[in-house]
């Protein structure tokens, strides 16, 4: 009886170089942002027209907010484009900080949006509208809420997939739009059911929405600021990098591992311990193998600096 040898293992698919992966991730982010820009412009036109014709000032303010989101979206798109530019002589560590800076701008715009809505709501409490809103404005708001929540989920999912803080901040602009629309829906519904005496309900609901928007704007701003300040990534990221480096042949242990985020990518500074009796040439080869293993991993590592240290005897 002849026993056939097992088939050779299939080689793992080779990943494109880090720069190409960065460019692809940025392109995915920019594409979905531009869809958001078109959607915001359309929603702004619909809400402003419906608000003017239906005597719903809250809907008009909601439409103006959507126009402001268009500017924020263009800033985030520009940040992603710059972040995808490969390292050059003047920027040897790449241009990734542009993504973090655009995330800060988007988060600041979210905070400004919350403040603007709060000011409008307080004014509406002090000087309530003389006319009641039209019932059909509720239908417009239902459509806006559904579309905006869908856009939030799509953009947030893409942002988490490519590791973009700016894209996640951009997603929250869509959710804040949905939240303010929910507030407007509640307020207009109460005003329609309860009559003119309850016309201030919209303003009270909008003030509650401002608290939610401001809290998330502050959270996103802090996360973007952490990236600009080179804060460490989550512990599981460092653990994974240590595991990858430790699998390289002749690596005895991992001494230090410092990681910082640069936009959509990571920059790694790692110290590996090897047998102190190895030749300088072999130590150099190990360092090269460790760096290549990190760059070839599924992690978004743009560059890695590997230091060779003699292992304790």
C-alpha positions in Angstrom: 0.0 0.0 0.0 1.4 3.4 -1.0 0.9 6.2 1.4 0.8 9.6 -0.3 2.4 12.4 1.5 0.1 15.2 2.7 -0.2 18.1 0.4 2.0 21.1 1.2 0.4 23.8 3.3 -1.0 26.7 1.3 1.1 29.8 1.6 -0.6 32.6 3.5 -1.7 35.5 1.3 0.9 38.2 1.0 -0.3 41.5 2.3 0.4 44.7 0.3 3.1 47.0 1.7 2.1 49.3 4.6 2.0 52.4 2.4 -0.4 50.7 0.0 -2.7 49.6 2.9 -2.7 53.1 4.3 -3.7 54.5 0.9 -6.5 52.0 0.5 -7.8 52.7 4.0 -7.8 56.4 3.4 -9.6 55.9 0.1 -12.3 53.9 1.8 -12.7 56.6 4.4 -12.8 59.5 1.8 -15.3 57.7 -0.3 -17.9 57.3 2.4 -17.3 60.8 3.7 -18.1 62.2 0.2 -21.4 60.2 0.2 -22.1 61.8 3.6 -21.4 65.3 2.1 -24.0 64.7 -0.6 -26.5 63.4 1.9 -26.0 66.3 4.3 -26.5 68.8 1.5 -29.7 67.0 0.4 -31.0 66.7 4.0 -30.3 70.4 4.7 -32.3 71.5 1.7 -35.2 69.2 2.6 -35.3 70.3 6.3 -34.9 74.0 5.6 -37.7 74.0 3.0 -40.0 71.9 5.2 -39.3 74.1 8.2 -40.0 77.3 6.3 -43.2 75.9 4.7 -44.4 74.1 7.9 -43.6 76.9 10.5 -41.1 74.6 12.3 -38.2 76.7 13.3 -36.5 73.7 15.0 -36.4 72.0 11.6 -34.8 75.1 10.0 -32.1 75.1 12.7 -31.6 71.4 12.1 -31.1 72.1 8.4 -28.5 74.8 9.1 -26.7 72.3 11.3 -26.6 69.8 8.4 -24.9 72.5 6.3 -22.3 73.0 9.0 -21.7 69.3 8.9 -20.7 69.6 5.2 -17.8 71.8 6.2 -16.7 69.4 8.9 -16.9 66.5 6.5 -14.6 68.3 4.0 -12.1 68.9 6.7 -12.0 65.2 7.7 -11.7 64.2 4.0 -8.7 66.6 3.6 -7.1 65.2 6.8 -7.4 61.6 5.5 -5.9 62.6 2.1 -2.9 64.2 3.8 -2.5 61.3 6.2 -2.2 58.8 3.3 0.8 60.7 1.8 3.9 58.4 2.1 6.8 59.6 4.3 9.2 62.1 2.7 12.4 64.0 3.5 10.6 66.6 5.5 8.2 64.2 7.2 10.2 60.9 7.8 7.4 59.5 10.0 4.7 60.2 7.5 1.8 62.6 7.6 -0.5 60.6 9.9 -1.0 63.4 12.4 -3.1 65.2 9.9 -5.8 62.6 10.5 -5.7 63.2 14.3 -5.8 67.0 13.8 -8.8 66.7 11.5 -10.5 64.5 14.2 -9.9 67.3 16.7 -11.5 69.8 14.3 -14.5 67.5 13.7 -14.9 67.0 17.5 -14.6 70.7 18.2 -17.3 71.3 15.5 -19.5 68.8 17.3 -19.1 70.7 20.5 -19.8 74.0 18.7 -23.0 72.4 17.2 -24.2 71.4 20.7 -23.5 74.9 21.9 -25.4 76.5 19.0 -28.4 74.3 19.5 -28.4 75.1 23.2 -28.4 78.8 22.5 -31.2 78.4 20.0 -33.2 76.3 22.5 -32.8 78.9 25.3 -33.9 81.6 22.9 -37.0 79.5 22.0 -37.8 79.1 25.7 -37.7 82.8 26.3 -39.4 83.8 23.0 -41.7 81.0 21.9 -43.0 80.9 18.3 -46.4 82.4 17.6 -47.3 79.7 15.0 -47.8 76.0 15.5 -45.8 73.6 13.3 -47.4 71.6 10.5 -48.0 68.0 11.0 -46.2 66.9 7.8 -42.9 68.0 9.3 -43.1 64.9 11.5 -42.9 62.7 8.4 -39.8 64.6 7.2 -38.2 64.1 10.6 -38.8 60.4 10.6 -37.1 60.0 7.3 -34.2 62.2 8.5 -33.7 60.2 11.6 -33.7 56.8 9.8 -31.2 58.0 7.1 -28.9 59.8 9.6 -28.7 56.8 11.9 -27.9 54.5 9.0 -25.1 56.9 7.9 -23.8 56.9 11.5 -23.6 53.2 11.6 -21.9 52.9 8.1 -19.3 55.6 8.8 -18.6 54.5 12.4 -18.1 50.9 11.2 -15.7 52.1 8.5 -13.8 54.3 11.0 -13.4 51.4 13.4 -12.3 49.1 10.6 -9.5 51.4 9.4 -8.7 52.8 12.8 -9.7 56.4 12.0 -10.5 58.7 14.9 -11.5 61.4 12.4 -14.0 59.2 10.7 -15.6 58.1 14.0 -15.9 61.8 14.9 -17.5 62.4 11.5 -19.9 59.6 12.2 -21.1 61.3 15.4 -22.0 64.4 13.4 -24.6 62.2 11.7 -25.8 60.8 15.0 -26.0 64.2 16.5 -28.2 65.2 13.6 -30.4 62.2 14.3 -30.5 63.1 18.0 -31.6 66.7 17.3 -34.1 65.5 14.8 -35.5 63.1 17.5 -35.7 66.1 19.9 -37.5 68.2 17.2 -39.9 65.3 16.6 -40.8 65.0 20.2 -41.2 68.7 20.7 -43.3 69.2 17.5 -45.5 66.1 18.5 -46.1 67.5 21.9 -46.9 70.9 20.5 -49.4 69.4 17.9 -51.1 67.2 20.5 -51.1 69.6 23.4 -51.7 72.7 21.5 -50.0 76.1 21.5 -49.5 76.0 25.3 -46.8 73.3 24.8 -44.9 75.0 22.0 -41.8 75.1 24.3 -41.6 71.3 24.4 -39.3 71.3 21.4 -36.8 73.6 23.1 -36.7 71.4 26.2 -36.1 68.3 24.2 -33.4 70.0 22.2 -31.6 71.0 25.4 -31.5 67.4 26.4 -30.1 66.5 23.0 -27.3 69.1 23.5 -26.1 67.3 26.6 -25.7 64.0 24.7 -24.0 65.8 21.7 -21.6 67.7 24.0 -20.6 64.6 26.0 -19.7 62.7 22.9 -17.9 65.7 21.3 -15.8 65.9 24.5 -15.0 62.2 24.4 -14.0 62.2 20.7 -11.9 65.4 21.2 -10.0 63.7 24.1 -9.3 60.6 22.0 -8.0 62.7 19.1 -5.9 64.8 21.6 -4.4 61.5 23.0 -3.3 60.5 19.5 -1.6 63.9 18.9 0.1 63.6 22.3 1.4 60.1 21.3 -0.5 58.2 24.0 0.0 54.5 24.2 -2.5 52.3 22.3 -4.7 49.7 24.2 -2.6 47.0 26.1 -3.9 44.3 23.7 -2.1 46.0 20.8 1.2 46.0 22.6 0.7 42.4 23.6 0.0 41.3 20.0 3.2 43.1 18.8 5.3 41.4 21.5 3.9 38.1 20.4 4.7 38.6 16.8 8.3 39.7 17.5 8.8 36.8 19.9 8.1 34.3 17.2 11.1 35.4 15.1 13.9 32.8 15.2 16.7 33.5 17.7 14.7 36.1 19.6 15.1 35.2 23.3 12.8 37.8 24.9 11.2 41.3 24.4 12.6 44.0 26.6 10.8 47.2 25.7 8.0 48.0 23.3 6.8 51.5 22.7 4.0 52.3 20.3 2.4 55.5 19.1 -0.4 56.1 16.7 0.2 58.2 13.6 -3.2 58.7 12.0 -4.3 55.4 10.5 -1.1 53.6 11.3 1.2 52.6 14.2 4.9 53.4 14.7 6.8 50.9 16.8 10.0 51.1 18.8 10.9 47.7 20.1 13.9 46.2 22.0 14.5 42.5 21.5 17.0 40.3 23.4 19.2 37.8 21.6 22.2 35.6 22.5 25.0 38.0 23.3 27.5 35.7 21.5 25.9 36.1 18.1 27.8 38.0 15.4 26.9 41.6 14.6 25.7 40.4 11.1 23.4 37.8 12.7 22.0 40.4 15.1 21.3 42.7 12.1 19.5 39.9 10.3 17.3 39.2 13.4 16.4 42.9 13.6 15.4 42.9 9.9 13.3 39.7 10.4 11.5 41.2 13.4 10.7 44.4 11.5 9.5 42.5 8.5 7.3 40.3 10.6 5.7 43.4 12.1 5.1 45.1 8.8 3.7 41.9 7.3 1.2 41.5 10.2 -2.5 42.4 10.1 -1.8 45.4 12.3 -1.5 48.8 10.7 2.2 49.2 11.3 3.8 51.8 9.0 7.3 51.5 10.4 9.2 49.7 13.2 12.6 50.5 14.8 14.2 47.4 16.2 17.0 47.5 18.8 19.1 44.4 19.6 20.0 43.8 23.2 22.2 40.9 24.7 20.1 38.5 26.7 21.0 38.0 30.3 23.4 35.1 30.8 
